[in-house]
Amino acid sequence: MGTIYYGGSATPIHIEDRALAHLKVVIATKLRRGESFTVSWTHPDDQPRGRSTIWLHPSIPLRFVFDEPESPSLSREWIEDLANSANSSGGISLVAENVETDGEPVPDISPQAVELVDDRD
């Protein structure tokens, strides 16, 4: 489970390493261009129902921490899906990866876990 630390927030955002690796590529590209945008996700089943959105801006500190020491192989299609949503007025929507088998795309229905933890307690 990877983590995003954003700004001065004491609340880290936990995202599965593979999803975070793909998200990092898109976020870094947008921020390198000086673009601001949002990232949204639905809460995992073990959290209260709902969704969250954060506003990303190039001047706000951002750090990605991965549990796995090795980078996963990246899916160009997944990066393109995330980048397309990043370029929309709704911002990036963290969506599951589509996995191909025998040339047929099969949606990955496993949730991309996102957990908000309040470390202020």
C-alpha positions in Angstrom: 0.0 0.0 0.0 1.6 3.3 -1.1 1.0 6.7 0.4 0.6 10.2 -0.9 1.6 13.0 1.5 0.1 16.3 0.2 0.9 19.7 1.5 0.9 20.2 5.3 -1.9 17.7 5.8 -1.5 15.2 8.6 -3.8 12.9 6.8 -1.9 10.6 4.4 -3.7 9.1 1.4 -3.1 5.3 1.0 -3.3 3.9 -2.5 -2.3 0.4 -3.7 1.3 0.6 -5.1 0.4 -0.3 -8.7 -2.3 2.2 -8.9 -0.1 4.9 -7.3 2.7 4.2 -9.7 0.4 4.9 -12.6 -1.2 7.9 -10.9 2.3 9.3 -10.1 3.2 9.4 -13.9 0.1 11.4 -14.7 0.4 13.8 -11.7 4.1 14.4 -12.3 3.4 15.2 -16.0 0.6 17.7 -15.2 2.5 19.4 -12.4 5.7 19.6 -14.5 3.6 21.6 -17.0 2.4 23.9 -14.3 -1.1 22.7 -14.4 -3.5 22.5 -11.4 -6.2 19.8 -11.3 -8.2 17.5 -9.0 -7.9 13.8 -8.2 -11.0 12.0 -7.1 -11.7 8.5 -5.8 -14.5 6.5 -4.2 -14.0 5.3 -0.6 -13.2 1.6 -0.2 -15.8 -0.7 1.3 -14.3 -0.6 4.8 -14.6 3.2 5.0 -17.8 5.3 5.3 -19.6 5.6 2.0 -18.6 8.5 -0.2 -15.9 9.9 -2.3 -13.0 12.3 -1.9 -11.3 14.9 -4.1 -8.1 16.8 -3.6 -6.9 19.9 -5.5 -3.3 19.5 -6.8 -1.2 22.6 -7.5 2.5 22.8 -8.5 3.4 25.0 -5.5 2.1 22.5 -2.9 4.6 19.9 -1.6 3.8 16.4 -2.7 5.5 13.1 -1.8 4.8 9.5 -3.0 5.9 6.6 -0.8 5.8 3.1 -2.1 5.8 -0.1 0.0 7.4 -2.2 -2.7 11.1 -1.3 -3.5 10.8 -2.3 -7.2 8.7 -0.2 -9.6 5.9 -2.2 -11.2 5.6 -2.5 -15.0 3.4 0.2 -16.3 0.3 -0.1 -18.5 0.3 2.6 -21.2 -3.5 2.2 -21.6 -4.1 2.8 -17.9 -1.8 5.9 -17.9 -3.8 7.1 -21.0 -7.1 6.6 -19.2 -5.9 8.5 -16.2 -4.4 11.3 -18.4 -7.6 11.6 -20.4 -9.6 12.1 -17.2 -6.9 14.5 -15.9 -7.5 16.7 -19.0 -11.3 16.8 -18.4 -13.1 19.4 -16.4 -13.7 16.8 -13.7 -10.0 16.1 -13.1 -8.4 12.6 -12.6 -10.8 9.9 -11.6 -8.9 7.0 -10.1 -10.3 4.1 -12.1 -9.4 0.4 -12.0 -6.9 -0.9 -14.6 -8.2 -2.8 -17.7 -6.3 -6.0 -18.1 -6.1 -7.7 -21.5 -6.4 -11.4 -22.1 -6.1 -12.9 -25.6 -6.7 -9.5 -27.1 -9.9 -8.9 -25.3 -9.9 -6.2 -22.6 -11.2 -7.4 -19.3 -12.0 -4.8 -16.7 -10.1 -5.3 -13.4 -13.0 -5.3 -10.9 -10.7 -5.4 -7.9 -10.9 -2.1 -6.0 -8.0 0.2 -6.0 -7.8 0.7 -2.3 -7.7 4.3 -1.1 -7.6 4.8 2.7 -7.6 8.1 4.5 -6.0 7.9 8.0 -6.2 10.7 10.4 -2.8 10.7 12.3 -3.7 13.7 14.5 -5.1 11.5 17.3 
